[in-house]
């Protein structure tokens, strides 16, 4: 029906344009309309002229819709990024070159099985991009993984307070290596022995952990992630110094992450 409508419009349009040569004889106008209709039908059936025009029109619409969708997605990502707390070397845990051109801010949960899978992927990504990528770790313990995830996040913060930035990353890396994930994957009784294993005073660590003073910091990370659109783990943002961003959801493969890094580096 749509094609016949277009065909009729074309026939009428052509006839209207040519009718000034034939208005003297109504029968000639009828004959001319019949000839035009036959020619249009011939083009449609044998040469595909109208099909090609329709196809070009459809492609223009699809290209426009794709461009609009990409622009809308970029705007959504930028809106999320605007709510991410700026990186602060005095507060944040940074792995890699602190002045790197590209930043990966990760929101993660020590008891999340996908985070456990994702952790070595990011380690590999850092090794593949020496000097140009920095990794910022923020806590996002999921409620159904508590109390384990929350306690482990607080323990990592105690390790950082007592041993510095390197101790935070070493402690965190050991948890990811050893946890079975799922909420009870790393025994809470092992938090102190792990701290001692990496050279932290066990009594000072225990005092920090039982005081609960790191709870607020972990909750701040979680609240900021939620405000930026994080709802699951692992999630995060790849950012360059020009403000371009890529929102990451899930344990993406290293090839996809590297592609995003390369895009942001150009």
ABEGO torsion letter per residue (X at the ends): XAAAAAAAAAAAAAAAAAAAAAAABAAAAAAAAAAAAAAAAAAAAAAGAAAAAAAAAAAAAAAAAAAAAAAAAAAAAAAAAAABBBBBAAABBBBEBAABABBBBBBBBAABAAAAAAAAAAAAAAAABBGABBBBBBBBBBAAAOAAAAAAAAAAAAAAAAAEAAAAAAAAAAAAAABAEGGAABBAAAAAAAAAAAGBBAAAAAAAAAAGAAAAAAAAAAAAAAAAGBABOBBEBBBBAAGBBBBBBEBBBAAAAAAAAAAAAX
